[in-house]
Amino acid sequence: MARIRVLIVDDSAFMRHALGRLLGESTTVEVVGSASNGEEGLAMAKELRPDVITLDVEMPILDGLAMLKRLMIEAPTRVVMLSSKTTANARTTLDALEFGAIDFVPKPSGSLSIDIGRVGDELVGKIAAAAGMSEAAFLRHRQVAAMNLTLAEKAAAKAAALNPANASTSRATGSSSPTIWTANRKPRSTSRIAARKLVVVASSTGGPSALHAFVKGLPPRLGAAMAIVQHMPPGFTASLAGRLDSVGQLRCSEANAEDVLVEDEILLAPGDRHMIANRSGHIQPVNGVRPAADVTLQSVAPIWGDRMLCVVLTGMGVDGREGARAVKQHGGTVFSQDQATATIYGMPAAVAEAGLTDGVYSLHEMAAAVAKWCGANPIGNRPADGDLDSGQAGAARVSGFAAS
């Protein structure tokens, strides 16, 4: 089997050398070149035509995000981002996932990570997953990325027209186009309703972009609480929650131990901590990932029974399968994303092949299918009973996040 041809783009000579040695030790990867900035990387991508590019976020001349945007137009290539764990880089990395990157790996100790070997297996695995995408799946991925970029540029142009001073500052500093994430958070409703139904969404590789489209399609009165488990490390889930909050009509926030599941609000599992429905203590990692959808689903299925819907979106691996099995055993419903629209048809395939899914939907159909299952209320029509002072609130509490 031919090895995966990889181009490394990173402004640090040390990181280029370390990554080259790390990937060179893999029997499945061949490093075909390295570049020190986005301009050089773009030229080498056109010349070498690698299977996958590992792309740094912070670089001089042309940064990672700016290179990615041009790459998707001039020489479409599968990309895995390498990002340090800062708030700014988290936002930029999520933008990169919207604009065409397949996945990302956080550098373990900042831009210059002498311990990059700690994420070696993860990086090789994600390079393999990106290379394994079919041409049809990658084409659809690029089409979605192009649409996201167009929308972001329109939003940026509108913002610049309203505030020319900020636009001038951005041009002067040479930064790439503004992030499509916004810090304007939706206020928490004063009349919060204890959840009567629960939707748990599981996603991994390709998930941020899929969640963007899914959440954007949900109605403002869903008639259910929603919990999302996206495989993502600490430092990135808060930015993802903010993004989902800004693009959709439902309030979305990163979950904490005192949150309560209420109708028409979304809780996103925090990076590196499981989201479970009791206070029984720490939970060990499941399926090699944390947060794991299986942990959440298996803990809430006995509580919610037939009032629960499990949705499994794009992702590598099988996380969600055993959780979906628990949901079915307790009378709940399971939906999964179809192969045609999944970036990586691993998690939804595992559920479908196990005979656990009650409905297979495209990404663009999923929000409507979920809303129909929830019996979404018309805009402005909320039930009068069941507020948080009722006895239902105790069953709705989600707490006990694993700290290890």
C-alpha positions in Angstrom: 0.0 0.0 0.0 1.3 3.4 -1.0 2.3 5.7 1.9 0.5 8.9 2.6 2.4 11.8 1.2 2.5 14.7 3.7 3.7 18.3 3.4 4.6 20.1 6.6 4.0 23.9 6.9 5.2 25.5 10.1 7.3 28.7 10.7 9.5 27.0 13.3 12.6 25.2 12.0 12.6 23.1 15.1 8.9 22.1 14.6 9.5 21.2 11.0 12.4 19.0 11.9 10.5 17.4 14.9 7.4 16.7 12.8 9.5 15.3 10.0 11.2 12.9 12.4 7.9 12.0 14.1 6.0 11.3 10.9 9.0 9.6 9.3 8.9 6.9 12.0 5.4 5.9 10.7 5.2 3.1 8.2 2.1 4.7 6.6 3.4 8.3 6.1 6.1 9.8 3.8 7.1 13.4 4.3 7.6 14.9 0.9 8.5 18.5 1.9 8.3 21.3 4.4 7.6 25.0 4.2 8.2 27.9 6.6 5.2 30.1 5.7 1.9 30.1 3.9 3.2 31.5 0.6 6.0 28.9 0.5 3.5 26.2 1.5 1.1 27.1 -1.2 3.8 27.0 -3.9 5.0 23.6 -2.6 1.4 22.2 -2.5 1.0 23.1 -6.2 4.4 21.5 -7.1 4.3 18.4 -4.9 0.6 17.6 -4.8 0.7 16.0 -1.4 -2.1 13.8 -0.1 -2.3 15.8 3.2 -0.8 19.0 4.6 -0.1 19.6 8.3 -0.6 23.4 8.7 0.4 25.7 11.5 -1.9 28.5 12.5 0.5 31.3 13.4 3.0 32.1 10.6 4.6 35.2 9.0 3.9 36.5 5.5 0.8 34.3 5.0 -0.8 32.7 8.1 -2.4 29.2 8.2 -6.0 30.4 7.8 -5.1 32.7 4.8 -3.2 29.9 3.2 -6.0 27.5 3.7 -8.5 29.7 2.0 -6.3 30.1 -1.1 -5.4 26.4 -1.0 -9.0 25.3 -1.3 -9.3 27.4 -4.5 -5.9 27.0 -6.1 -4.8 23.5 -5.1 -7.5 21.7 -3.1 -5.7 19.4 -0.5 -6.8 17.7 2.6 -5.5 19.6 5.6 -4.9 18.8 9.3 -4.3 22.0 11.4 -1.7 22.2 14.1 -2.7 24.7 16.8 -1.4 25.9 20.1 -4.0 26.1 22.9 -4.8 29.8 23.1 -8.2 31.4 22.9 -7.3 33.3 19.7 -5.9 30.2 18.1 -9.0 28.2 19.1 -11.2 30.6 17.2 -8.9 30.6 14.2 -8.7 26.8 14.3 -12.5 26.5 14.3 -12.6 29.0 11.4 -10.1 26.7 9.6 -12.5 23.8 10.1 -15.3 25.8 8.6 -13.1 26.9 5.6 -11.9 23.4 4.6 -9.5 21.8 7.1 -10.5 18.2 7.9 -9.3 18.1 11.5 -6.8 19.6 13.9 -4.3 18.5 16.5 -3.4 20.9 19.4 0.3 21.3 20.0 0.8 20.0 23.6 2.8 23.0 24.9 2.4 26.0 22.7 3.7 27.1 19.3 7.1 25.6 20.0 6.3 22.1 21.4 9.4 20.2 22.2 7.1 17.4 23.4 5.3 17.1 20.1 5.8 13.4 20.3 3.0 13.2 22.9 0.5 13.7 20.1 2.3 11.6 17.5 -0.3 8.8 17.4 -3.2 11.3 17.2 -1.6 13.2 14.4 -0.8 10.1 12.3 -4.4 8.8 12.9 -5.9 12.1 11.8 -3.7 12.3 8.7 -4.8 8.8 7.8 -8.5 9.7 8.3 -8.1 12.8 6.1 -6.3 10.8 3.4 -9.0 8.1 3.6 -11.8 10.5 2.6 -13.3 9.6 -0.7 -13.0 12.1 -3.6 -16.8 12.6 -3.5 -16.7 13.3 0.3 -13.8 15.8 -0.1 -15.6 17.5 -3.0 -18.7 18.0 -0.8 -16.5 19.2 2.1 -14.9 21.8 -0.2 -18.3 23.0 -1.4 -19.5 23.5 2.1 -16.3 25.3 2.9 -16.7 27.6 -0.1 -20.2 28.5 1.1 -19.0 29.2 4.6 -16.3 31.4 3.3 -18.7 33.4 1.1 -21.0 33.9 4.1 -18.1 34.9 6.3 -16.8 37.4 3.8 -20.3 39.0 3.4 -20.5 39.3 7.2 -17.0 40.8 7.4 -17.9 43.3 4.6 -21.1 44.3 6.5 -19.1 44.7 9.8 -16.5 46.8 8.0 -19.1 49.1 6.6 -20.6 49.6 10.0 -17.1 50.1 11.6 -14.5 51.2 9.1 -11.9 51.9 11.9 -11.8 48.2 12.8 -11.5 47.1 9.2 -8.5 49.5 8.7 -6.8 48.1 11.8 -7.3 44.6 10.5 -5.7 45.5 7.1 -2.9 47.3 8.8 -1.9 44.4 10.9 -2.1 42.0 8.0 -4.4 39.6 9.7 -6.6 37.3 7.7 -10.3 38.0 7.3 -12.3 38.3 10.6 -13.5 35.2 12.3 -17.1 34.3 11.7 -17.4 33.6 15.5 -19.0 36.4 17.5 -18.8 37.1 21.2 -22.4 38.3 21.3 -24.0 35.6 23.5 -27.8 35.1 23.7 -29.2 36.0 27.1 -30.6 33.2 29.2 -34.4 33.2 29.2 -36.1 34.4 32.4 -38.8 31.8 31.9 -36.8 28.6 31.6 -38.8 25.3 31.2 -37.6 22.0 32.7 -36.9 19.7 29.8 -39.4 17.0 29.0 -37.4 15.6 26.2 -33.7 15.3 25.6 -31.6 15.2 22.4 -28.0 14.0 22.7 -25.8 14.7 19.7 -22.4 12.8 19.1 -19.8 14.0 16.6 -16.1 13.9 16.0 -14.0 14.5 12.8 -15.9 17.0 10.7 -18.2 17.7 13.6 -17.7 21.5 14.1 -18.7 22.2 10.5 -21.6 19.7 10.7 -22.8 21.1 14.0 -22.7 24.6 12.5 -25.1 23.6 9.8 -27.2 21.4 12.1 -27.7 24.0 14.9 -28.3 26.7 12.4 -31.3 24.7 11.1 -33.0 24.2 14.5 -36.1 26.2 15.4 -36.1 28.7 18.2 -38.7 26.7 20.1 -37.4 23.1 19.9 -39.5 21.7 22.9 -36.5 19.7 24.2 -33.1 20.2 25.8 -30.0 19.3 23.8 -26.6 18.1 24.9 -23.7 17.9 22.3 -20.6 15.7 22.8 -18.0 16.7 20.3 -14.5 15.1 20.6 -12.4 18.2 21.3 -9.6 19.0 23.7 -9.7 21.7 26.5 -9.5 25.3 25.3 -11.5 24.7 22.2 -15.0 23.8 23.4 -15.7 27.2 24.8 -15.0 28.8 21.4 -17.1 26.2 19.7 -20.0 26.8 22.1 -19.8 30.5 21.4 -19.8 29.9 17.6 -22.9 27.6 17.8 -24.6 30.2 20.1 -24.0 32.9 17.5 -25.1 31.0 14.4 -28.2 29.3 15.7 -31.5 30.4 17.3 -31.0 28.3 20.5 -28.8 29.4 23.4 -25.6 27.3 23.5 -23.0 27.2 26.3 -20.2 25.0 27.5 -21.6 22.8 30.3 -20.6 23.0 33.9 -21.4 20.9 36.9 -24.3 23.1 38.1 -26.1 23.3 34.7 -29.7 22.1 34.4 -31.2 20.7 31.1 -34.0 23.1 30.0 -36.0 23.3 26.9 -34.6 25.3 24.0 -31.0 25.4 25.3 -27.9 23.5 24.2 -25.1 22.3 26.5 -21.8 21.4 24.9 -19.6 18.9 26.8 -16.4 20.6 28.0 -13.1 19.4 26.5 -11.4 16.5 28.4 -14.4 16.0 30.7 -17.3 13.6 30.4 -20.8 14.8 30.7 -22.9 12.4 32.9 -26.2 12.5 34.7 -25.2 11.8 38.3 -22.7 12.6 40.9 -21.1 9.2 41.2 -17.5 10.5 40.7 -14.8 10.2 38.1 -15.3 8.2 34.9 -12.4 6.7 33.0 -11.9 7.5 29.3 -14.0 5.4 26.9 -13.0 4.5 23.3 -9.8 6.6 23.8 -11.6 9.9 23.8 -12.9 12.3 26.4 -15.6 13.6 26.3 -17.0 10.3 25.0 -20.6 10.1 23.7 -21.0 6.6 25.0 -20.5 7.8 28.6 -23.1 10.5 28.3 -25.6 8.3 26.5 -25.3 5.3 28.8 -25.8 7.6 31.8 -28.8 9.4 30.6 -30.6 6.6 28.8 -32.1 5.0 31.9 -33.3 8.4 33.1 -35.0 9.7 30.0 -36.2 6.4 28.4 -38.5 7.0 25.5 -38.2 10.8 25.9 -34.7 10.7 24.5 -33.3 11.0 21.0 -29.6 10.1 20.1 -28.2 11.7 17.0 -24.8 10.4 15.7 -23.1 12.7 13.2 -19.8 12.5 11.3 -16.7 11.1 13.1 -13.9 8.6 13.1 -14.2 5.5 15.2 -17.2 3.9 16.9 -18.0 6.2 19.9 -21.8 6.5 20.2 -22.5 2.9 19.2 -22.8 1.4 22.6 -24.5 4.5 23.9 -27.1 4.2 21.1 -27.6 0.6 22.1 -28.4 1.7 25.6 -30.8 4.3 24.3 -32.6 1.7 22.3 -32.7 -0.7 25.3 -34.5 2.0 27.3 -37.1 2.8 24.6 -35.3 5.8 23.1 -34.8 6.8 19.4 -31.6 6.9 17.3 -30.9 9.0 14.2 -27.7 8.8 12.2 -26.1 10.9 9.4 -25.9 9.4 6.0 -22.7 8.4 4.2 -23.1 10.9 1.4 -22.8 14.0 3.7 -20.6 12.7 6.5 -17.0 13.9 6.4 -15.9 10.7 8.0 -18.5 7.9 7.9 -17.2 6.0 11.0 -19.4 6.8 14.0 -22.7 6.9 12.1 -21.7 3.8 10.1 -21.0 1.9 13.3 -24.5 2.7 14.6 -26.2 1.9 11.3 -24.3 -1.4 10.8 -25.3 -2.5 14.3 -28.9 -2.1 13.3 -29.5 0.6 16.0 -30.7 3.6 13.9 -34.3 4.5 13.5 -33.6 7.0 10.7 -30.8 7.9 8.4 -30.7 11.5 7.3 -28.5 13.8 5.3 -26.9 16.7 7.3 -29.3 19.1 5.7 -32.3 17.0 6.7 -31.2 16.3 10.2 -32.4 19.5 11.9 -35.9 19.1 10.5 -36.0 15.5 11.5 -35.0 16.3 15.1 -37.4 19.2 15.3 -40.2 16.9 14.1 -39.3 14.2 16.7 -39.3 16.9 19.5 -42.7 18.2 18.4 -41.2 21.7 18.2 -43.5 24.4 19.4 -44.4 27.3 17.1 -42.5 30.5 17.6 -43.7 32.2 20.8 -45.9 29.3 21.9 -44.4 27.8 25.1 -46.3 25.6 27.5 -47.5 27.2 30.7 -46.5 24.4 33.1 -43.2 22.6 33.8 -41.1 25.6 34.9 -37.9 25.0 36.8 -39.6 25.3 40.2 -41.5 22.1 39.4 -40.3 18.6 40.6 -39.0 17.8 37.1 -35.9 19.9 37.6 -34.1 17.3 39.7 -34.3 14.7 36.9 -33.1 17.3 34.4 -29.8 18.1 36.2 -26.6 17.1 34.5 -23.6 17.1 36.7 -20.6 15.0 37.9 -18.0 15.9 35.2 -14.9 13.7 35.3 -11.9 15.8 36.2 -9.2 13.3 35.3 
